[in-house]
Amino acid sequence: MVLPSSHSSRLKYVSLGVLVLQTTSLVLTMRYSRTLKEDGPLYLASSAVVSAEALKILACIFLVFRENSFSVRAMNQLLKEEIVNKPRETLKLAIPAGIYTLQNNLLYVALSNLDAATYQVTYQLKILTTALFSVSMLGKKLGLYQWLSLLLLMAGVTLVQWPANSEGDSEQKVLSAGFHFVGLMAVLMACVSSGFAGVYFEKILKETKQSVWVRNIQLGMFGFVFGLVGVIVYDGQRVRQLGLFQGYNSITCIVVGLQAVGGLVVAVVIKYADNILKGFATSLSIIVSALISYFLLEDFNPTSGFFPGAVLVIVATFLYSYECKPANSSTIKV
């Protein structure tokens, strides 16, 4: 599919703008929803993950319906042929779906214990994990600038996470450090799972010619099942007492919607945006998250190492993305 250059450029910048908005708003609203003081129980993270998967499946079904000229018969035939009649291809998606489900639950844990700005910067370690899995699983070769960018990335995250010598009640400091450690471990585990699942999914996409929306339906189906298992195992008793949608409010619904749309936005960005602009979007998202977290949410107290660390992470993102652009650009058919 060849688009006019002006139209393609417009789609590229629109998709990037939406990505910045979606990424920033998801992190901030998720953090706000997990720290909001209200009467009644807090909503279950496992329930929100299941709801997001269900919404994503519905959105992808609509997009497949649209691709097939709004023909129910053509859509049903396509889904039957690609999902039901190809069980081995479908089962391949079980692994990344399970890992993505774990990752989404970990992000709720992380944002329950870390402010949005610290989370945003630390989560960029997924660039490192993705690069390492790309080398080991896809045989990708990294250039000198890319290895340098990964070193800068690790240095930047280390500075951001470096503990500050703050005064105050020792018991409160220990409690705060405990929450921070839980959040940090959740982010690190999410980075590892994101890197592996992303590279695994990329490998599957390169091996087949299926529509990306059909692939997302398959991912969503497995994710929904794994998410329900998580609800039963970890929150089964609470669900039996107060229901699956306990603690839901308008903010929770926004979080679920943003999480469901996020994967689809990334798919569009991969199709229309280059790596430089994706790095720019990441940088903008970090800056906006820090400002809103500090001035509006008032839960962000930057340490002396946060700002130099954040700058290093942003530089590393641009440097890695710059080296990612091939000298002879190739066309990827979607």
N, C-alpha and C positions, 0 to 999 in steps of 0.2 A: 504493500500500500504506500503510494508516494503522495505526499502532501505538498502544496505550494510552500515555498520557503517562508513567506510572510505569515501564512496560516500556521505552519509548524512552529515558527518562532513564538507566535502569540500563545499557542497551546502550551509551549514549553514554560513560558513565564507565568501563565495562569496556574498551571499545575504546581509550579514551585511556590507561588504565593499561597495556594491552598495548603501545600505541605507545611509551610511555616505556621500558618494559622492553626492547622489541625494538630501538629506536634506540640506547639506551645499551649494551646487551649486544653488538650488532653492531659498534659502533665499538671497544669495548674488546677484544672477542675477536679482531677483525681486526688491531688493533694488536699484541696479544699474539702472535698467530700469525705475524706478519711479523717480529717481533723475537726470537722464541723460539730459543735456542741448542740445537740438537740435531745429532746425528751424521746425516750424509746430506744430500741436497739439500733446499732449500726448495721448497715446493709452488709450482706455476706459477699466477700470478694469472689468466691467460687460461683455464686449465683450470677454476679455481674459478668463473669467470663462466659458462662453458658448463654446468657441473654445476648451478649455481643456476637457469639458464634451463630446463634439462630438468626439474628438480624442480618449478618453478613451473608448467610446462605440465601435469604430472601432477596437481598440486593443483587447478588450474583445471578440468581434465577431470572430476575427481571432483565438484567443486562444480556443474558443469553437469549431471552425472549425477544429483546430489541434487536439483537444481531440477526435473528431469524425472521425479521420483518413482521414481528408480532403474530407469528403463526404458532398456535399451540401444538399442532401436529408436528411441525418441523422441529420445534424445541424438544418435545417428548422423544422424537426419534433420535435426535442428537444425544440427549442425556442417556437414553437407553443404550445407544451404540457405544458411547465413550465411557460410561460408568458401569452399567450392568453387564454388558457383553465383554468387557475387558477387566475382569476381576484382579488379574495380576498387576495391571497398571494402576488400578485404583488402590490396591493394598500398599503400593509403594508410598503412598501419601500418609499412611498411618504413622510412620516414624516422625516426620517433621510436624505432623498435626499434634502428636502427643507432646513433643518438645515445645511447640508454640503454646500449648495449653499450660504447661508448667511455667513457661516464661511469663505469660500474662498474669498468672497468679502471683509470681514473684514480684512483678512490678507494683502490684497493690501493696505487698509487704514492704517494698522499698520506699514507696511514697507515704506509707504510714509512719515511717521512721526517719526519713530524710526530707529536708526542704527541697523545693523544686529545682533551685539553681544547682545545688550540689549534686542532685540526682542527674540532671541534664549533662553536666560535665563528665561525671563518672561513667555514665552510660555510653559515652563515646568510645570506651574500651572495646565495644563491639566491633570497631574498625580493626583492632588488633586481632581479636579472635577470628573474625571473618577472613582476614588476610592469611592467618596461619592455617585455617581449614582449607582455604583456596589453594594454598601451596601443597598441602598434604593430600587433598581429595581430588582436585582438578588439575594438578601439575602446573599451576600458575607460577610464573617467575616474577619476583619482585625486583624492581630497580633500586639503585642506590638511594634515590630521594625517598622512595617508599620506606625502606628500612630506617632511614633517618627520621622520617615522620612518625614511625611507630615508637622510636626511642623518645622523641619529643612528647608524644602522646602519653607514654608511661610516666615521664617526668612531670608533665602537667597534672595528671590525675593524682600523683603522689603528693604534689604541693597542695592541691585542693583538699586532700584527705589528711594532711599533716595536722596533728592535734595542736590546739592553741593552749597556751598557759593562762587559763582564765581563773580569776579569783571567784570565791563564793563558797557555798555550803558543799562540803566534800561528798556528802550523801547524794545531793542533787547532781553533782558532777559525775559520780559513778553511774547513776541512773541514766543520765543523758548519754554518757559514753556507751552504755549497754544498748540503748535504742539505736544509736549511730552505728554500732557494730553490726546489729541485726540488719539494718538497712543496707549497709555496705556489702555484707555477704549476699544479700538478696540481689543487689545490682550486679555483682560479679558473676553469680550463677546465671543471671539473666543474660549477661554478655556472652558467656560461653554457649548457652543454649541458643541464643540468637545467631551467633556465628555459625554453629554447626547446622542448624535447621535452614538458615538462609542459603548456605552453600549446597546443601543436599537438595533443596528445592530448585535452585538454579541448575544443578546437574540434571534433574528430572525434566525441567523445561527445555533444556538443550537437546535432550534425547528424543523428545516427542514433539508433535506439531499440534497438540491440543490447544484450544482456546484457554487463555489465562483465567477467564471467568469459570470455565468448567473445572479447571484445576483448583480454584478457590472454593468451589462447591464441594469438591472431594475433600479438601482440607477442612472445610467447615463441618462436614458430616462427621468426620473422625474427631475433630475438636469438640463438637457438641457431645458426642458419646463419652469421650475422656473427661470432659468437664462435668458431666452428670455423675460419673464415677467418683470424681473428686468431691462433689457436693455430698454424696452419700457417705463416703468414707470419713471426711473431715467435719462436715457440718450436718450430718444426718439427724442428730438429736435436736439441734436448734431448728432445723426445717420442720420436723414433726411437731415442734412446740408452737412456732410462730409463722410457719410457711416459707416458701422459697423466696418470696419477694418482700420479706420483712425489712423494714428500714428504708425502703425505696422512697425517693422524693424526686422533685424535678431535676435537682443536680445529679442524682444517680442516673436518671434517664439520659441526661446529656452525656455523662461519662460513657455509658453503654453505647450510645450512638456514635460518639467520637471514636471509640475503640473499634467498633464494627467498620466504620468508614476508613479508618487508618490504613488497613491493608490494601484497600482498593485504590486509595490515593497514591500509595507507594508504587503500585502497579502502573498507574498512569505516568508517574514521574520517571520511572525506569524507561518507559517507552519514549517520552518526549524530552527529558532533561539530560544535560550532560553532567559529568561528575563535578565540574567546577561550581556550577549553580547549586548542586545538591550540597556541596560544602558550604556555600554561601547561606543556604537555607538553615543548615545546622547552626552556623555561627549566629545568625539572627535569632534563632530560637533560644539559644543559650543566653544571649543578651537580654531579650525580652523577658524570659523567665526570671532572670536575676532581678531585673527592675521591678516587676510586678510582685515577686516574692518578697522583696525588701519593703516596698512602699505600700502595697495593698494587703497582702497576707500577713506581713510583719512577722514572719517566722524564719527569716534569713539573717543571720549575723555573720557576715563574712570574716574569715580569719585573714591574717596578714599574707597567707600563701594563696588565698583563693584567686585573686585577680591575676597575678603572674601565672598561676597554674591554668586559669581559664584561657589566657592569651596563648599559652603554649599549645593547649588543646585545639584552639581555633586555627592556629598556624599549621599544626600537624594535619588537621582535616583538609585544609587547602593544599598542602604539599602532597599528601597522599592522593588526593583527587586529581591533581595536576599530572602526576606521573601515570595515573590510570588511563589517561587519554592516549590511545594508540597513535602512532605517527601516521599510519594509513588507516583512516576510519573505515570500519566495516559496517555493513547494513545488517541489522537483526530483524528478521521477519517475525511479526507477532500475529 
